[in-house]
């Protein structure tokens, strides 16, 4: 029997979707992979659970089946477990003057929509004549300034800002137009106009461009991209990926130091909790390292080159802001809600001065999310707009959420289910000034051969983007190690 060729070993730090994808791809390519996770379970924010007949999500609630996500589903044989969103849930509601209004999807609907005033609609006609911005020479323009300059303040206030709050949990006055929504930025640079194809497509174009899942894809794809989840929630993807990784991950392990040895290999020093919760100091030597950790966790790791003093090259990444979000899942009897819930969900502009950012109509979106005769509403609180709200006690969050849902959707009965999940660092913010972090990351990889960095604070916040980053990093590591083994000693 021929001896198996050892292609090298890789440490993957972080068991979220990016790290899991990279580990899966690298192992499939024949490398030894050691996955380190500081927590007790894999998946990061992606988790699903059944409670009282409701299917609840801890993190992403919907997925756009595009790019490498589609590839990964096929590779893992999960096509039969994919659940497509209800076609009847295409409406997106935006609140104005205390009422939810459906975003227009046709010229007639646009002209009659109360979301924008007549003056704001006329202002859109001037958009093709607005001069282009300075492009890559100026990275200081926020999304709010960009939209106001091109489309006017009302489009910002009642269309873009609520969409940003509902996707990034972000603040459009802080987010970088170029880095948070690169396709929006590129569209102006390439075509000079966002409206371009005509007034009837404004709402759809903006909706596509402002979805994190579309931020690295074309704004108007030739083929419609399916909105999906899985029959038992997004946990299905994590469980299948975890099962495909042959070597057991090192859970409850916190990496402290990465040291580059003279022979080019990396020594990893980490702390590991044993079965009795006692912390043990451990170490492992590998040929390459992929860091897929949140920015603050990465900043805690020191790096040494040969026998030099430890350095802290990741320290500047502490400056990356993360939005805190509370996810509130509430079940109701269907007859206790006046609104027909005939759509995707509802977004709330800051001008409405509500406590919530928006609400997903989960039982409308996907079958099996609530028991018969009941509905599931998932509401988001806090974000970069009102971070203090996310930190409130559960009872107060429930009370404020119910008050807003009562006013906006006509919720009259008591919830049949209450679930509150708090994420202190939910979503990284690609704010103005992100260029400095981009430079830091590029410099680290250029000066530390065999060290790779990726994740939601670098490669995009949507699950398809993070899966794509896992594929790309795996390919880069494979190329690096193949070259290293071929180099003359």
URHU-V189981 format. One record per residue. RES is the residue in one letter. PHI is phi in degrees with one decimal (none if undefined). NEAR is the number of other C-alpha atoms within 10 Angstrom. D_CENTER is the distance of its C-alpha to the mean C-alpha in Angstrom with 2 decimals. Layout:
res=RES phi=PHI near=NEAR d_center=D_CENTER
res=RES phi=PHI near=NEAR d_center=D_CENTER
This chain:
res=X phi=none near=3 d_center=46.08
res=X phi=-67.6 near=4 d_center=44.27
res=X phi=-74.1 near=5 d_center=42.42
res=X phi=-69.9 near=7 d_center=38.64
res=X phi=-75.8 near=8 d_center=37.42
res=X phi=-85.7 near=9 d_center=35.14
res=X phi=-83.6 near=15 d_center=32.37
res=X phi=121.1 near=17 d_center=31.12
res=X phi=-125.2 near=21 d_center=28.82
res=X phi=-134.8 near=28 d_center=25.27
res=X phi=-99.7 near=24 d_center=23.54
res=X phi=-109.9 near=26 d_center=19.81
res=X phi=-99.7 near=25 d_center=18.59
res=X phi=113.1 near=30 d_center=15.66
res=X phi=-103.3 near=27 d_center=15.22
res=X phi=-78.1 near=23 d_center=11.49
res=X phi=-65.4 near=26 d_center=10.42
res=X phi=-67.5 near=30 d_center=11.01
res=X phi=-64.6 near=33 d_center=14.27
res=X phi=-62.8 near=27 d_center=15.37
res=X phi=-63.4 near=26 d_center=15.09
res=X phi=-62.3 near=28 d_center=16.99
res=X phi=-61.9 near=31 d_center=19.48
res=X phi=-61.6 near=22 d_center=20.15
res=X phi=-66.8 near=24 d_center=20.80
res=X phi=-67.5 near=24 d_center=22.95
res=X phi=-64.7 near=20 d_center=24.94
res=X phi=-62.5 near=14 d_center=25.52
res=X phi=-83.1 near=13 d_center=26.91
res=X phi=100.2 near=15 d_center=29.39
res=X phi=-94.3 near=19 d_center=28.14
res=X phi=-81.8 near=19 d_center=28.44
res=X phi=-122.3 near=26 d_center=25.06
res=X phi=-116.3 near=22 d_center=24.76
res=X phi=-102.9 near=23 d_center=21.43
res=X phi=-105.9 near=25 d_center=21.28
res=X phi=-133.2 near=26 d_center=19.21
res=X phi=-71.4 near=21 d_center=20.09
res=X phi=-92.0 near=15 d_center=19.49
res=X phi=-85.3 near=10 d_center=21.52
res=X phi=-147.0 near=14 d_center=19.09
res=X phi=-92.6 near=25 d_center=16.53
res=X phi=111.9 near=23 d_center=13.02
res=X phi=62.0 near=20 d_center=11.41
res=X phi=-81.4 near=16 d_center=9.67
res=X phi=-81.4 near=20 d_center=10.27
res=X phi=-159.6 near=21 d_center=13.77
res=X phi=-139.6 near=19 d_center=16.20
res=X phi=-153.8 near=14 d_center=19.68
res=X phi=-92.1 near=13 d_center=22.72
res=X phi=-147.7 near=12 d_center=24.61
res=X phi=52.5 near=10 d_center=27.74
res=X phi=87.0 near=15 d_center=26.94
res=X phi=-99.9 near=20 d_center=23.41
res=X phi=-105.1 near=21 d_center=20.31
res=X phi=-109.3 near=23 d_center=17.59
res=X phi=-108.2 near=24 d_center=13.91
res=X phi=-85.2 near=21 d_center=12.67
res=X phi=-128.8 near=18 d_center=8.90
res=X phi=-58.9 near=15 d_center=7.37
res=X phi=-101.3 near=18 d_center=10.59
res=X phi=-136.1 near=22 d_center=10.66
res=X phi=-132.8 near=20 d_center=9.99
res=X phi=-90.8 near=20 d_center=11.45
res=X phi=-79.7 near=21 d_center=14.10
res=X phi=-145.3 near=19 d_center=14.32
res=X phi=54.8 near=16 d_center=14.85
res=X phi=-72.9 near=19 d_center=14.87
res=X phi=-60.4 near=18 d_center=13.37
res=X phi=-60.9 near=15 d_center=16.70
res=X phi=-62.3 near=14 d_center=18.58
res=X phi=-65.9 near=20 d_center=17.27
res=X phi=-58.3 near=18 d_center=18.13
res=X phi=-66.1 near=12 d_center=21.52
res=X phi=-61.5 near=10 d_center=22.16
res=X phi=-85.8 near=12 d_center=21.54
res=X phi=67.8 near=11 d_center=23.69
res=X phi=-101.0 near=15 d_center=21.32
res=X phi=-56.9 near=13 d_center=22.25
res=X phi=-71.1 near=10 d_center=24.53
res=X phi=-105.6 near=15 d_center=21.94
res=X phi=-74.6 near=18 d_center=19.59
res=X phi=-117.6 near=19 d_center=19.85
res=X phi=-87.7 near=19 d_center=19.48
res=X phi=-62.2 near=20 d_center=18.75
res=X phi=-59.4 near=16 d_center=22.03
res=X phi=-57.6 near=14 d_center=23.30
res=X phi=-74.2 near=11 d_center=24.73
res=X phi=-99.4 near=18 d_center=21.35
res=X phi=-75.6 near=16 d_center=20.82
res=X phi=-65.9 near=18 d_center=21.81
res=X phi=-116.4 near=20 d_center=19.45
res=X phi=-98.7 near=24 d_center=21.35
res=X phi=-124.8 near=22 d_center=21.45
res=X phi=-83.3 near=23 d_center=23.81
res=X phi=-143.9 near=18 d_center=26.73
res=X phi=54.6 near=10 d_center=29.92
res=X phi=72.1 near=15 d_center=28.84
res=X phi=-129.1 near=15 d_center=28.36
res=X phi=-79.9 near=19 d_center=25.43
res=X phi=-119.7 near=18 d_center=26.07
res=X phi=-71.9 near=20 d_center=24.59
res=X phi=-61.4 near=21 d_center=23.12
res=X phi=-68.7 near=22 d_center=25.85
res=X phi=-123.6 near=17 d_center=25.55
res=X phi=-143.0 near=15 d_center=29.11
res=X phi=-61.1 near=15 d_center=31.56
res=X phi=-62.9 near=10 d_center=33.68
res=X phi=-65.0 near=13 d_center=30.90
res=X phi=-63.6 near=19 d_center=29.66
res=X phi=-65.8 near=16 d_center=33.20
res=X phi=-100.5 near=13 d_center=33.64
res=X phi=-71.3 near=16 d_center=30.31
res=X phi=-83.0 near=15 d_center=30.77
res=X phi=-64.5 near=26 d_center=27.28
res=X phi=-116.1 near=18 d_center=28.85
res=X phi=-75.2 near=14 d_center=32.40
res=X phi=-55.5 near=12 d_center=35.00
res=X phi=-65.2 near=10 d_center=34.91
res=X phi=-66.1 near=15 d_center=31.16
res=X phi=-65.3 near=19 d_center=31.66
res=X phi=-67.0 near=12 d_center=34.50
res=X phi=-60.4 near=16 d_center=32.44
res=X phi=-63.9 near=17 d_center=30.07
res=X phi=-63.8 near=13 d_center=33.15
res=X phi=-85.8 near=14 d_center=33.50
res=X phi=-56.8 near=18 d_center=30.04
res=X phi=-61.9 near=18 d_center=31.37
res=X phi=-99.3 near=10 d_center=33.89
res=X phi=-76.1 near=13 d_center=31.61
res=X phi=-66.8 near=12 d_center=31.87
res=X phi=-66.8 near=16 d_center=29.04
res=X phi=-75.0 near=16 d_center=27.47
res=X phi=-73.5 near=10 d_center=28.45
res=X phi=75.6 near=13 d_center=25.58
res=X phi=-67.4 near=11 d_center=24.61
res=X phi=-70.9 near=7 d_center=27.53
res=X phi=-131.7 near=9 d_center=25.80
res=X phi=-107.2 near=16 d_center=22.23
res=X phi=-98.0 near=18 d_center=22.90
res=X phi=-84.2 near=21 d_center=22.18
res=X phi=-77.7 near=22 d_center=19.56
res=X phi=-61.4 near=28 d_center=17.86
res=X phi=-61.0 near=22 d_center=20.33
res=X phi=-66.0 near=20 d_center=23.24
res=X phi=-61.7 near=21 d_center=22.27
res=X phi=-66.9 near=22 d_center=22.08
res=X phi=-62.1 near=16 d_center=25.18
res=X phi=-63.4 near=16 d_center=27.06
res=X phi=-90.8 near=24 d_center=26.45
res=X phi=-119.4 near=23 d_center=26.20
res=X phi=99.8 near=21 d_center=27.60
res=X phi=-68.1 near=17 d_center=26.64
res=X phi=-69.4 near=19 d_center=26.56
res=X phi=-61.9 near=23 d_center=23.91
res=X phi=-62.0 near=23 d_center=21.76
res=X phi=-68.6 near=23 d_center=22.73
res=X phi=-114.0 near=21 d_center=22.61
res=X phi=-129.9 near=23 d_center=20.17
res=X phi=-74.9 near=24 d_center=17.67
res=X phi=-59.0 near=27 d_center=17.27
res=X phi=-65.4 near=25 d_center=16.54
res=X phi=-63.8 near=27 d_center=13.96
res=X phi=-65.0 near=24 d_center=12.14
res=X phi=-65.1 near=25 d_center=12.60
res=X phi=-81.5 near=26 d_center=11.32
res=X phi=-110.7 near=19 d_center=7.96
res=X phi=-84.3 near=25 d_center=7.37
res=X phi=53.0 near=29 d_center=9.97
res=X phi=-105.6 near=29 d_center=11.62
res=X phi=-112.3 near=23 d_center=15.23
res=X phi=-65.3 near=27 d_center=16.33
res=X phi=-76.7 near=17 d_center=19.35
res=X phi=-107.0 near=20 d_center=17.44
res=X phi=-64.0 near=26 d_center=14.64
res=X phi=-77.0 near=27 d_center=16.10
res=X phi=-60.0 near=26 d_center=16.87
res=X phi=-72.2 near=25 d_center=17.17
res=X phi=-90.8 near=24 d_center=14.17
res=X phi=-78.7 near=27 d_center=11.43
res=X phi=-134.4 near=21 d_center=12.88
res=X phi=-60.4 near=17 d_center=15.11
res=X phi=-69.9 near=22 d_center=16.42
res=X phi=-63.6 near=26 d_center=17.66
res=X phi=-63.3 near=23 d_center=19.35
res=X phi=-66.7 near=16 d_center=20.80
res=X phi=-61.6 near=17 d_center=22.11
res=X phi=-66.8 near=21 d_center=24.28
res=X phi=-66.3 near=16 d_center=25.48
res=X phi=-85.2 near=10 d_center=26.36
res=X phi=-109.1 near=12 d_center=27.71
res=X phi=78.6 near=18 d_center=28.45
res=X phi=-149.8 near=20 d_center=27.35
res=X phi=-88.1 near=24 d_center=24.36
res=X phi=-71.5 near=23 d_center=26.71
res=X phi=47.2 near=15 d_center=28.53
res=X phi=-72.2 near=10 d_center=29.09
res=X phi=129.6 near=11 d_center=30.31
res=X phi=-62.1 near=16 d_center=29.69
res=X phi=-64.8 near=17 d_center=28.93
res=X phi=-101.1 near=19 d_center=25.63
res=X phi=-59.1 near=19 d_center=24.24
res=X phi=-62.7 near=20 d_center=22.12
res=X phi=-65.9 near=16 d_center=20.73
res=X phi=-62.4 near=18 d_center=20.06
res=X phi=-63.7 near=18 d_center=18.23
res=X phi=-61.1 near=18 d_center=16.14
res=X phi=-64.9 near=19 d_center=15.17
res=X phi=-66.5 near=24 d_center=14.65
res=X phi=-93.2 near=24 d_center=12.51
res=X phi=-82.2 near=19 d_center=9.90
res=X phi=-55.3 near=21 d_center=6.76
res=X phi=-66.4 near=23 d_center=7.87
res=X phi=-106.7 near=24 d_center=11.15
res=X phi=-64.4 near=21 d_center=10.74
res=X phi=-117.5 near=20 d_center=12.34
res=X phi=-118.4 near=16 d_center=14.59
res=X phi=-65.0 near=13 d_center=17.72
res=X phi=-70.9 near=19 d_center=17.62
res=X phi=-128.2 near=13 d_center=20.42
res=X phi=-64.5 near=10 d_center=20.31
res=X phi=-67.9 near=7 d_center=23.70
res=X phi=-116.6 near=6 d_center=22.65
res=X phi=-61.0 near=9 d_center=20.58
res=X phi=-94.7 near=13 d_center=17.26
res=X phi=-73.3 near=14 d_center=17.24
res=X phi=-94.6 near=17 d_center=14.88
res=X phi=-135.8 near=20 d_center=15.13
res=X phi=-151.0 near=24 d_center=14.75
res=X phi=-123.4 near=19 d_center=17.46
res=X phi=-60.0 near=18 d_center=20.78
res=X phi=-116.3 near=19 d_center=20.03
res=X phi=88.8 near=28 d_center=16.32
res=X phi=-66.6 near=25 d_center=13.35
res=X phi=-59.2 near=22 d_center=15.45
res=X phi=-55.6 near=19 d_center=17.62
res=X phi=-65.4 near=23 d_center=15.46
res=X phi=-64.2 near=22 d_center=15.35
res=X phi=-62.4 near=13 d_center=19.07
res=X phi=-68.7 near=14 d_center=20.09
res=X phi=-60.8 near=21 d_center=18.44
res=X phi=-61.6 near=20 d_center=19.98
res=X phi=-67.9 near=12 d_center=23.26
res=X phi=-80.5 near=16 d_center=23.37
res=X phi=-85.3 near=20 d_center=23.29
res=X phi=-62.3 near=13 d_center=27.00
res=X phi=-79.1 near=13 d_center=27.37
res=X phi=-59.6 near=12 d_center=26.29
res=X phi=-68.6 near=19 d_center=23.43
res=X phi=-90.4 near=20 d_center=24.60
res=X phi=-81.7 near=19 d_center=23.06
res=X phi=55.2 near=18 d_center=23.80
res=X phi=-117.2 near=24 d_center=24.20
res=X phi=-114.0 near=24 d_center=23.39
res=X phi=-76.8 near=24 d_center=24.02
res=X phi=-107.6 near=17 d_center=26.20
res=X phi=-141.1 near=20 d_center=27.66
res=X phi=-115.3 near=23 d_center=27.34
res=X phi=-125.7 near=20 d_center=30.75
res=X phi=-86.2 near=25 d_center=31.70
res=X phi=-85.3 near=14 d_center=35.17
res=X phi=-63.1 near=10 d_center=37.94
res=X phi=-81.2 near=8 d_center=37.63
res=X phi=91.0 near=17 d_center=34.08
res=X phi=-86.2 near=19 d_center=32.47
res=X phi=-114.7 near=27 d_center=30.04
res=X phi=-98.8 near=20 d_center=31.12
res=X phi=-106.3 near=19 d_center=28.42
res=X phi=-105.5 near=18 d_center=29.60
res=X phi=-145.7 near=20 d_center=27.74
res=X phi=-105.5 near=17 d_center=28.52
res=X phi=-131.0 near=22 d_center=28.52
res=X phi=-84.8 near=17 d_center=29.36
res=X phi=-88.1 near=12 d_center=32.04
res=X phi=-61.9 near=7 d_center=32.94
res=X phi=-96.4 near=6 d_center=34.76
res=X phi=66.6 near=9 d_center=31.82
res=X phi=-85.0 near=9 d_center=33.84
res=X phi=-90.6 near=15 d_center=32.07
res=X phi=-115.3 near=11 d_center=33.40
res=X phi=-84.1 near=13 d_center=33.09
res=X phi=-130.8 near=13 d_center=32.28
res=X phi=-151.8 near=14 d_center=31.84
res=X phi=-148.4 near=12 d_center=30.92
res=X phi=-108.6 near=18 d_center=31.69
res=X phi=-138.0 near=19 d_center=29.61
res=X phi=-91.1 near=22 d_center=29.69
res=X phi=-155.4 near=24 d_center=26.14
res=X phi=-132.1 near=25 d_center=23.09
res=X phi=-115.9 near=23 d_center=19.37
res=X phi=-95.9 near=20 d_center=17.37
res=X phi=-120.9 near=30 d_center=13.81
res=X phi=-98.6 near=24 d_center=13.86
res=X phi=-60.5 near=24 d_center=12.19
res=X phi=-57.9 near=25 d_center=14.18
res=X phi=-66.2 near=18 d_center=16.72
res=X phi=-65.9 near=19 d_center=17.49
res=X phi=-66.9 near=22 d_center=18.06
res=X phi=-65.7 near=17 d_center=20.29
res=X phi=-78.4 near=18 d_center=22.49
res=X phi=-91.4 near=20 d_center=23.55
res=X phi=-95.8 near=18 d_center=26.74
res=X phi=-128.3 near=20 d_center=27.83
res=X phi=-121.9 near=19 d_center=31.46
res=X phi=-109.0 near=16 d_center=33.12
res=X phi=54.8 near=15 d_center=36.32
res=X phi=-103.4 near=10 d_center=38.49
res=X phi=-71.8 near=10 d_center=37.08
res=X phi=-68.4 near=9 d_center=35.97
res=X phi=-59.1 near=15 d_center=32.41
res=X phi=-121.7 near=14 d_center=30.05
res=X phi=-127.7 near=14 d_center=26.70
res=X phi=-64.8 near=18 d_center=24.95
res=X phi=-86.2 near=20 d_center=21.45
res=X phi=-53.5 near=17 d_center=22.73
res=X phi=-58.8 near=15 d_center=21.64
res=X phi=-69.1 near=21 d_center=17.95
res=X phi=-61.2 near=16 d_center=18.64
res=X phi=-75.1 near=13 d_center=18.62
res=X phi=-73.3 near=17 d_center=14.85
res=X phi=-80.0 near=17 d_center=14.05
res=X phi=-117.2 near=25 d_center=11.50
res=X phi=-85.4 near=22 d_center=11.45
res=X phi=-85.6 near=25 d_center=13.18
res=X phi=-137.8 near=26 d_center=12.63
res=X phi=-104.4 near=24 d_center=15.10
res=X phi=-103.3 near=21 d_center=14.45
res=X phi=-114.1 near=22 d_center=17.90
res=X phi=-103.9 near=25 d_center=19.00
res=X phi=-129.6 near=22 d_center=22.48
res=X phi=-102.6 near=23 d_center=24.87
res=X phi=-139.8 near=22 d_center=27.86
res=X phi=-68.8 near=20 d_center=30.89
res=X phi=-57.9 near=17 d_center=30.47
res=X phi=-72.1 near=14 d_center=33.68
res=X phi=-90.5 near=15 d_center=32.50
res=X phi=-125.3 near=17 d_center=30.08
res=X phi=-74.4 near=13 d_center=31.70
res=X phi=-63.9 near=13 d_center=28.83
res=X phi=-69.5 near=11 d_center=28.72
res=X phi=53.3 near=22 d_center=24.94
res=X phi=-94.5 near=16 d_center=25.23
res=X phi=-172.7 near=20 d_center=21.76
res=X phi=-71.6 near=23 d_center=17.99
res=X phi=167.1 near=25 d_center=17.95
res=X phi=-132.1 near=25 d_center=18.92
res=X phi=-110.8 near=29 d_center=17.54
res=X phi=-122.5 near=29 d_center=19.65
res=X phi=-63.8 near=24 d_center=20.60
res=X phi=-65.5 near=19 d_center=21.53
res=X phi=-63.2 near=13 d_center=25.10
res=X phi=-77.8 near=15 d_center=25.47
res=X phi=53.8 near=10 d_center=25.32
res=X phi=-103.6 near=17 d_center=23.71
res=X phi=-87.0 near=19 d_center=22.03
res=X phi=-101.3 near=30 d_center=19.09
res=X phi=-86.8 near=28 d_center=16.18
res=X phi=172.9 near=27 d_center=16.26
res=X phi=-138.1 near=23 d_center=16.97
res=X phi=-95.6 near=23 d_center=16.02
res=X phi=-89.9 near=19 d_center=19.22
res=X phi=-63.4 near=28 d_center=18.09
res=X phi=-74.2 near=23 d_center=21.65
res=X phi=-80.9 near=24 d_center=22.10
res=X phi=-64.5 near=28 d_center=19.01
res=X phi=-132.7 near=23 d_center=19.89
res=X phi=-68.2 near=15 d_center=23.27
res=X phi=79.9 near=17 d_center=23.98
res=X phi=-88.4 near=24 d_center=21.60
res=X phi=-146.5 near=24 d_center=24.64
res=X phi=-63.9 near=17 d_center=28.36
res=X phi=-57.0 near=10 d_center=30.83
res=X phi=82.3 near=9 d_center=31.70
res=X phi=-126.8 near=18 d_center=28.65
res=X phi=-130.0 near=25 d_center=25.26
res=X phi=-120.4 near=26 d_center=21.89
res=X phi=-114.2 near=20 d_center=20.06
res=X phi=-114.3 near=21 d_center=16.72
res=X phi=-116.4 near=25 d_center=16.54
res=X phi=-113.1 near=25 d_center=14.24
res=X phi=-129.5 near=31 d_center=16.26
res=X phi=104.4 near=25 d_center=16.07
res=X phi=73.0 near=29 d_center=13.24
res=X phi=-67.0 near=24 d_center=14.53
res=X phi=-69.3 near=20 d_center=17.13
res=X phi=-137.3 near=20 d_center=18.88
res=X phi=-59.6 near=18 d_center=17.67
res=X phi=-63.9 near=13 d_center=21.07
res=X phi=-66.8 near=19 d_center=20.58
res=X phi=-65.2 near=25 d_center=17.80
res=X phi=-90.9 near=18 d_center=20.40
res=X phi=-67.5 near=15 d_center=23.18
res=X phi=-61.4 near=11 d_center=24.95
res=X phi=-55.6 near=17 d_center=24.05
res=X phi=-59.4 near=10 d_center=27.29
res=X phi=-72.4 near=12 d_center=26.74
res=X phi=-62.9 near=22 d_center=23.18
res=X phi=-59.2 near=18 d_center=24.62
res=X phi=-63.3 near=11 d_center=27.52
res=X phi=-69.5 near=17 d_center=25.63
res=X phi=-64.2 near=22 d_center=23.16
res=X phi=-63.4 near=22 d_center=26.18
res=X phi=-63.2 near=17 d_center=28.09
res=X phi=-68.1 near=17 d_center=25.53
res=X phi=-66.0 near=20 d_center=25.17
res=X phi=-61.7 near=15 d_center=28.96
res=X phi=-66.2 near=12 d_center=29.45
res=X phi=-91.8 near=17 d_center=26.89
res=X phi=-116.8 near=18 d_center=27.06
res=X phi=71.6 near=16 d_center=30.43
res=X phi=-79.2 near=21 d_center=29.48
res=X phi=-113.7 near=17 d_center=32.87
res=X phi=-90.8 near=14 d_center=32.90
res=X phi=-77.6 near=13 d_center=31.72
res=X phi=-62.6 near=18 d_center=28.52
res=X phi=-89.1 near=13 d_center=29.28
res=X phi=-149.0 near=16 d_center=26.13
res=X phi=-132.9 near=14 d_center=24.29
res=X phi=-146.2 near=14 d_center=21.26
res=X phi=-124.9 near=18 d_center=19.44
res=X phi=-122.9 near=16 d_center=16.50
res=X phi=-105.3 near=20 d_center=15.80
res=X phi=-118.8 near=18 d_center=12.91
res=X phi=-69.2 near=15 d_center=14.49
res=X phi=-128.7 near=16 d_center=11.65
res=X phi=-76.4 near=19 d_center=8.60
res=X phi=-138.7 near=24 d_center=6.41
res=X phi=-68.8 near=23 d_center=8.23
res=X phi=-106.7 near=25 d_center=10.20
res=X phi=-86.1 near=26 d_center=11.60
res=X phi=-80.5 near=24 d_center=14.86
res=X phi=-55.7 near=20 d_center=18.29
res=X phi=98.4 near=17 d_center=19.76
res=X phi=-61.6 near=21 d_center=16.78
res=X phi=-52.5 near=16 d_center=19.45
res=X phi=-63.3 near=12 d_center=21.03
res=X phi=-69.0 near=19 d_center=18.13
res=X phi=-60.1 near=14 d_center=17.91
res=X phi=-63.7 near=10 d_center=21.67
res=X phi=-58.4 near=16 d_center=21.57
res=X phi=-64.7 near=19 d_center=19.32
res=X phi=-63.5 near=12 d_center=21.50
res=X phi=-66.1 near=12 d_center=24.61
res=X phi=-59.5 near=15 d_center=23.73
res=X phi=-66.7 near=13 d_center=23.26
res=X phi=-70.6 near=12 d_center=26.38
res=X phi=-100.5 near=9 d_center=28.53
res=X phi=-127.6 near=14 d_center=27.51
res=X phi=-58.5 near=15 d_center=28.17
res=X phi=91.1 near=22 d_center=26.44
res=X phi=-112.8 near=20 d_center=23.52
res=X phi=-125.8 near=21 d_center=20.08
res=X phi=-131.2 near=20 d_center=16.79
res=X phi=-160.1 near=22 d_center=13.22
res=X phi=140.6 near=24 d_center=9.71
res=X phi=-66.7 near=23 d_center=6.46
res=X phi=-84.2 near=23 d_center=9.12
res=X phi=-125.8 near=21 d_center=10.95
res=X phi=-109.7 near=17 d_center=9.62
res=X phi=110.6 near=27 d_center=6.57
res=X phi=-90.2 near=22 d_center=2.88
res=X phi=-77.1 near=23 d_center=3.50
res=X phi=-56.3 near=23 d_center=5.73
res=X phi=-60.0 near=25 d_center=8.69
res=X phi=-65.5 near=26 d_center=8.10
res=X phi=-72.1 near=28 d_center=7.81
res=X phi=-65.6 near=28 d_center=10.74
res=X phi=-59.3 near=23 d_center=12.46
res=X phi=-64.3 near=26 d_center=12.39
res=X phi=-61.9 near=28 d_center=13.99
res=X phi=-61.3 near=21 d_center=16.59
res=X phi=-63.7 near=17 d_center=17.33
res=X phi=-63.1 near=23 d_center=17.79
res=X phi=-58.9 near=24 d_center=19.99
res=X phi=-65.8 near=15 d_center=22.07
res=X phi=-64.7 near=14 d_center=22.50
res=X phi=-65.3 near=21 d_center=23.63
res=X phi=-60.0 near=21 d_center=25.96
res=X phi=-63.2 near=11 d_center=27.50
res=X phi=-61.3 near=15 d_center=27.97
res=X phi=-70.7 near=19 d_center=29.68
res=X phi=-63.9 near=13 d_center=31.79
res=X phi=-66.2 near=11 d_center=33.08
res=X phi=-65.2 near=15 d_center=33.77
res=X phi=-74.7 near=11 d_center=35.86
res=X phi=-87.0 near=8 d_center=37.74
res=X phi=-68.3 near=8 d_center=38.62
res=X phi=-65.3 near=6 d_center=42.25
res=X phi=-83.8 near=5 d_center=42.83
